[in-house]
Amino acid sequence: MISKEKQKIIRALQKKKSRQEEWLFLVEWEKSILELLTSWLEIKFLYLTKEFLYNYKDNLKNIIFEETDEDTLSKIGNLKSNNAWIAIVKTPKQKEIKIEDKEIIVALDNINDPGNLWTIIRTCDWYGIKKIVCNLETVELTNPKVVSSTMWSLSRVQVYYTNLEDFLIENNSVETFWAFLDGENIHTKKIDKNKSSILVIWNESHGISKQIEKHLKSKITIPSFWWSAESLNASIATAIILDNIVRK
């Protein structure tokens, strides 16, 4: 059984400060951990029930694990009910992003809602976008809601946190798109897929950062078919724009 001291340490990883200090985060839910077992991420420790130990013991080679019960897993994790397992995973070190030839990259400016981030990650994975650049104010990748909801797209999409203005300056030769109400219609805009491009998505509640806006080149818009609607959610806008770019 997991000692009270260990339980305290694990529960602490639900807080951003502890995750950043320890360079660790939690992964829960059966499907997520099954994918984790085959990913490149490093599992530091695994806690699982007797039933799941019996079912998956052949998958646990070279992994340190400890058997526990459902009640304990529910107490130390983020799920209200957990009859499977919890993994403590090492936070990967960032790899600097380089824009490859003919590559589309998504850049996020102040996306602070975990729901938006995990939806954007899964959308990028679906459309074959392998790199996302975030400014330092965007919600962290290891946020429990992000981890549990990405359906493990986070192991296939590289997410990089940096000073977004510096990144845009370093890549000022790359075509940069950003969505705005008075931009060019994304349905009819001609996009050269032989060139690399950056799609900048920003927080619809607070608007785009002034220091970011001055570096952007091409305004695009998703036309509304009902003018009473004020704006689109950031993750929905990302999906619509990517669908148009990739299909063209």
C-alpha positions as CSV (number, residue, x, y, z in Angstrom):
1,M,0.0,0.0,0.0
2,I,1.1,3.6,-0.6
3,S,2.4,5.2,2.5
4,K,0.8,8.5,3.7
5,E,4.0,10.3,3.0
6,K,4.0,9.1,-0.6
7,Q,0.3,10.0,-1.0
8,K,1.1,13.5,0.1
9,I,3.8,13.8,-2.5
10,I,1.6,12.5,-5.2
11,R,-1.3,14.8,-4.3
12,A,1.1,17.7,-4.4
13,L,1.7,17.1,-8.1
14,Q,-1.8,18.4,-8.7
15,K,-0.4,21.8,-8.1
16,K,1.5,23.7,-10.8
17,K,4.3,24.8,-8.4
18,S,5.1,21.2,-7.3
19,R,5.0,19.9,-10.9
20,Q,7.5,22.6,-11.9
21,E,9.8,22.1,-8.9
22,E,9.8,18.3,-9.2
23,W,9.7,18.1,-13.0
24,L,7.1,15.5,-12.6
25,F,3.4,15.1,-13.5
26,L,0.6,12.6,-13.2
27,V,-1.1,10.5,-15.9
28,E,-4.3,8.7,-15.1
29,W,-7.0,6.7,-17.0
30,E,-6.5,3.3,-18.6
31,K,-6.2,4.4,-22.3
32,S,-3.8,7.2,-21.5
33,I,-1.4,5.0,-19.6
34,L,-1.6,2.2,-22.1
35,E,-0.4,4.7,-24.7
36,L,2.1,6.1,-22.2
37,L,3.7,2.6,-21.9
38,T,4.5,2.7,-25.6
39,S,5.6,6.3,-25.8
40,W,9.0,7.9,-25.4
41,L,8.1,9.5,-22.1
42,E,9.8,8.3,-18.9
43,I,7.7,6.7,-16.2
44,K,9.2,7.2,-12.8
45,F,6.7,5.1,-10.9
46,L,3.4,3.4,-11.4
47,Y,0.6,2.6,-8.9
48,L,-2.0,0.1,-10.0
49,T,-4.8,-2.1,-8.7
50,K,-4.4,-5.9,-8.5
51,E,-6.7,-6.4,-11.4
52,F,-4.7,-4.2,-13.7
53,L,-1.5,-5.7,-12.5
54,Y,-2.8,-9.1,-13.5
55,N,-4.0,-7.9,-16.9
56,Y,-1.0,-5.9,-17.9
57,K,2.0,-7.4,-16.1
58,D,3.7,-8.3,-19.4
59,N,3.6,-4.6,-20.3
60,L,5.5,-3.5,-17.2
61,K,9.0,-4.7,-17.9
62,N,11.6,-2.2,-16.6
63,I,9.0,-0.1,-14.9
64,I,8.9,0.3,-11.1
65,F,5.4,-0.2,-9.8
66,E,3.4,-0.8,-6.6
67,E,0.1,-2.4,-6.1
68,T,-2.7,-0.4,-4.4
69,D,-6.5,-0.2,-4.2
70,E,-9.2,1.8,-5.9
71,D,-9.9,4.1,-3.0
72,T,-6.3,5.1,-2.6
73,L,-6.0,5.9,-6.3
74,S,-9.1,8.1,-6.2
75,K,-7.7,10.0,-3.1
76,I,-4.3,10.8,-4.6
77,G,-5.4,11.5,-8.2
78,N,-7.7,13.8,-10.1
79,L,-10.3,11.3,-11.0
80,K,-13.4,10.8,-8.8
81,S,-13.2,7.1,-9.4
82,N,-10.1,5.2,-10.5
83,N,-10.0,1.4,-10.7
84,A,-6.9,1.3,-12.8
85,W,-3.7,3.1,-12.2
86,I,-1.7,6.4,-11.8
87,A,1.7,7.0,-13.3
88,I,4.2,9.6,-12.2
89,V,6.0,10.8,-15.3
90,K,9.1,12.8,-15.8
91,T,8.5,16.2,-17.5
92,P,10.4,16.1,-20.8
93,K,13.0,18.8,-21.4
94,Q,12.0,21.2,-24.1
95,K,13.4,20.8,-27.6
96,E,13.8,24.1,-29.5
97,I,11.5,24.2,-32.4
98,K,12.9,24.7,-35.9
99,I,10.5,25.4,-38.8
100,E,11.0,22.9,-41.6
101,D,10.4,23.4,-45.3
102,K,6.6,23.5,-46.2
103,E,5.6,23.1,-42.5
104,I,2.6,24.6,-40.7
105,I,3.1,25.6,-37.1
106,V,0.5,26.8,-34.6
107,A,1.5,29.5,-32.2
108,L,-0.6,30.3,-29.1
109,D,-0.8,33.7,-27.5
110,N,-2.2,33.7,-23.9
111,I,-4.4,30.5,-24.3
112,N,-5.0,30.0,-20.5
113,D,-8.0,27.7,-20.6
114,P,-6.9,24.0,-20.3
115,G,-9.9,23.0,-22.4
116,N,-8.7,25.2,-25.3
117,L,-5.2,23.8,-25.1
118,W,-6.0,20.1,-25.1
119,T,-8.5,20.6,-27.9
120,I,-5.9,22.5,-30.0
121,I,-3.3,19.7,-29.4
122,R,-5.7,17.0,-30.5
123,T,-6.8,19.0,-33.5
124,C,-3.2,19.6,-34.5
125,D,-2.5,15.8,-34.2
126,W,-5.6,15.1,-36.3
127,Y,-4.4,17.4,-39.1
128,G,-0.7,16.3,-39.0
129,I,0.6,19.5,-37.3
130,K,3.5,18.3,-35.2
131,K,4.6,21.5,-33.5
132,I,2.9,24.1,-31.3
133,V,4.7,27.2,-30.0
134,C,3.2,28.8,-26.8
135,N,4.0,32.1,-25.1
136,L,5.0,31.8,-21.5
137,E,1.5,32.8,-20.3
138,T,-0.3,29.9,-22.0
139,V,-1.5,27.2,-19.7
140,E,1.1,24.5,-19.0
141,L,1.2,21.2,-20.9
142,T,1.3,19.2,-17.7
143,N,-1.9,20.7,-16.3
144,P,-4.0,17.6,-15.2
145,K,-7.0,18.6,-17.4
146,V,-4.7,18.9,-20.4
147,V,-3.0,15.6,-19.8
148,S,-6.2,13.7,-19.2
149,S,-8.0,15.1,-22.2
150,T,-5.4,15.1,-25.0
151,M,-6.0,11.4,-25.5
152,W,-2.3,11.1,-25.6
153,S,-1.8,13.4,-28.6
154,L,0.7,15.2,-26.3
155,S,3.2,12.4,-27.0
156,R,3.0,13.1,-30.8
157,V,2.8,16.9,-30.9
158,Q,5.8,18.9,-29.7
159,V,4.7,21.8,-27.5
160,Y,7.3,24.5,-26.9
161,Y,7.1,27.4,-24.5
162,T,9.1,30.5,-25.2
163,N,8.9,34.3,-25.7
164,L,6.6,34.3,-28.6
165,E,7.7,37.7,-29.9
166,D,11.3,36.6,-30.1
167,F,10.2,33.4,-31.9
168,L,8.3,35.5,-34.5
169,I,11.3,37.9,-34.9
170,E,13.6,34.9,-35.5
171,N,11.3,33.5,-38.1
172,N,10.2,36.8,-39.7
173,S,10.6,35.4,-43.2
174,V,7.9,32.9,-42.6
175,E,4.3,33.7,-43.6
176,T,2.3,34.4,-40.5
177,F,-1.5,34.2,-40.4
178,W,-3.8,35.4,-37.6
179,A,-7.6,35.4,-37.4
180,F,-9.4,38.7,-37.1
181,L,-12.9,39.9,-38.0
182,D,-11.8,42.1,-40.9
183,G,-9.3,39.6,-42.4
184,E,-9.4,37.8,-45.7
185,N,-11.9,35.0,-46.1
186,I,-10.2,31.7,-45.2
187,H,-12.6,29.8,-47.5
188,T,-11.3,31.7,-50.6
189,K,-7.8,32.8,-49.6
190,K,-5.0,31.3,-51.7
191,I,-2.3,29.8,-49.5
192,D,1.0,28.6,-50.9
193,K,1.5,25.2,-49.4
194,N,5.0,25.0,-50.8
195,K,6.0,27.6,-48.2
196,S,6.2,27.3,-44.4
197,S,3.6,29.2,-42.3
198,I,2.7,30.1,-38.7
199,L,-0.9,30.3,-37.6
200,V,-1.2,32.5,-34.5
201,I,-4.2,31.8,-32.2
202,W,-5.0,34.2,-29.4
203,N,-7.3,34.5,-26.4
204,E,-10.7,35.7,-27.7
205,S,-11.5,37.3,-24.3
206,H,-8.5,39.5,-23.9
207,G,-7.5,40.0,-27.5
208,I,-4.1,39.5,-29.1
209,S,-1.0,40.9,-27.3
210,K,0.2,44.2,-28.8
211,Q,3.8,43.1,-29.0
212,I,2.7,40.0,-31.0
213,E,0.3,41.9,-33.3
214,K,3.0,44.1,-34.8
215,H,4.9,41.1,-36.1
216,L,1.9,39.4,-37.9
217,K,1.5,39.7,-41.6
218,S,-1.7,38.2,-43.0
219,K,-5.1,38.7,-41.5
220,I,-7.6,36.0,-42.2
221,T,-11.2,35.5,-41.0
222,I,-13.8,32.8,-40.7
223,P,-17.0,34.3,-42.2
224,S,-20.0,34.3,-40.0
225,F,-23.4,33.2,-41.4
226,W,-25.3,34.7,-38.5
227,W,-24.1,38.2,-37.4
228,S,-25.4,38.0,-33.9
229,A,-22.6,35.7,-32.9
230,E,-19.7,37.7,-31.4
231,S,-16.8,35.4,-31.8
232,L,-15.6,31.8,-32.0
233,N,-13.8,29.9,-29.3
234,A,-10.1,29.7,-29.9
235,S,-9.9,25.9,-30.3
236,I,-12.9,25.9,-32.7
237,A,-11.3,28.6,-34.8
238,T,-8.1,26.6,-34.9
239,A,-9.9,23.6,-36.2
240,I,-11.8,25.5,-39.0
241,I,-8.7,27.3,-40.2
242,L,-6.5,24.2,-40.2
243,D,-9.2,22.3,-42.1
244,N,-9.2,25.0,-44.8
245,I,-5.4,25.3,-45.0
246,V,-4.8,21.5,-45.1
247,R,-7.5,20.8,-47.7
248,K,-6.2,23.5,-50.0
